[in-house]
């Protein structure tokens, strides 16, 4: 076999291996059924993932001191506004961000319009095995994790990943 053909085949194999490695789920990252979490929102109302069955949920773990978290918020707000009222919910889970009042002030300052949940003890972050912020999970209407975004996500990426999940979701939900 000619030398250039061998190099071409090695290059193709290396590219395929890199793609598989990059697309593989992180070791330890939750897959399948989303962990059961129940957290208070900023007004004290308890919100649980189980109570959102039937809806597609974007669950975004963030911290007020995290620059990439702050950078992605405008895109998350746009996605929330575009799908609000459908079988979709966006939830921001505040981690390592101080007291309830500190988090409420940060959410207002950053322009967050979707519900913010308080994970003051880090239980939800532990359940989802969050290695860093931001981290966004797309959970389908049956409560299964279907997509994980490590790092900041932009509107186009999120909309693209949401489209098939919303198409699978019921036309109406409670």
N, C-alpha and C positions, 0 to 999 in steps of 0.2 A: 504494500500500500504506500502510496506517495506520502511524503512528509507533511505536505500541506493538508492533506485529507485527514491525517491523524490529528493534527493540530485543530482542525475544524471540528472533528468529533469530540475531542477533549474540551474544547470551548463550549460546545452545545451541552455536553454532559455537566460541565461546571455551572453553566447558566441555569440549567434545570434543577440542579441540586440547590443552588442558592435560592431560587424561587420557592422551592418546597420548604427550605429552612425558614425563610422570611415569612411565609404564610402559615407556618405551623403554629398552633396555639402555644402560648407561653407555658412553661412548666409550672404547675401549681395554680394556673388561672382557672377559675370556675368555668365549667362547660355544662351543657344540658340544663337541668332545672335551675332557675335562679335561686340563690339562698333566700330564705324567708327573712325579711327584715320588717320591722315596725318602728317608725321614728316619728317624733313630733315635728310639725312644721313650725313656722315662725309665730303662728297664733296659738300654738299648743295643741292643735288637732292632730290626732294620731293618724298616720298614713302607713298602710302596709302594701307590699307588692301583691299579696294574695287578694286584697280588696280591689286591685286594678286588673284582675284577670278579665279577659275579653278586650283589653286595650293593648296596643303596642306602647311600650315604655322606653324612653331614653333616660337612663339613669347616669347622671354625670357627677362624679366625685371631684370636688374642687377644694381649694384652700384660698383664703383671702390674700395671703402673701405670695401666691404662685403666679408669676408673670404669664406663663402660657395659659393658665386658667382664665385670667382676666382678658387675655387676647381673644379667646374663643367665645366669650360670653355674647358679643353682638351677633355672631352667627347662630348661636343656640337660641337667642331671643327671636331671631327671624324665623327659624324653623318652628319654634313653638307657636308664633303668631300665625304662620301659614297653615298649621294643622290643628290649631285649637278648635274644639267643638267636634272634631272627628273622633274616631276610636284611637286616640293617641294622647299620651301624657308625657310631659318632660318634667323630670325631678332633678333638682340640684342638691346633692348631699354635701353639706359643709363639714369639712374635717379640719382639725388643728387650727381653728380660726377664732378662738376666744369664746366669750359668753354669747348667749342668745342675742343680747343687745348689740354686741360687736358684729355678729353675723348679720343681723337685720340692717345695721348701718352700712356694712360692706355691700350687701345685696342691693340696697337702694342706690348707693354711690356708683356701683357698676352697672346699674340699669337692668337688673334681673327682674323679669316679669313672670317667670314660671315659678311654681312652688319650690321653696327651699326647705330642706329637711335638716334637722340638727342631729349630728352624730357626735355628741359631746364626749362620749366615752370611747369612740372608735369601734364600736361593735359591728356596724355595717361594713366599715372598711376592712375589718378583720375577716368577716364572713365572705367578702368578695376578694380577699387577699390582695389588697391594693398595694403595689410596690412604689407608686409615686403618682403625682398629680400632673395634669388632669387625666382622668380615666373615664371613658364613657362606654356603657353597655347598652346594646339594643336588645330588648326582651320582647319576644313575640306575644301574641294574644293568649297563648297557652302557658305563658310563664317560663319559656325556655330562652336562655341566652343564645342569641343568633349572631351577634357581632360585637367585637370589643375594639375600641379605639384607644391605643396607648399614646398619650400626648394630646396636644390640641387637635381638634377636628374642625374642619371648615364646613360651611353650609352645603357646598356641592357634594362633598364626601358623605355627609350625614343624610342628605336628601336621596342620594343614590342608594345607600344602604337601607333607608326606610321604605322606599317605594315598594319593593316586593313584599315586605312585612305588612304594610298597610293594605296591599292588594289581597293578602290572605286573611286579613282581619274581618270580623263581621261588619256588615253595613251599618248596623246600629249597636250600641252597647250602653250599659247602664252607668 
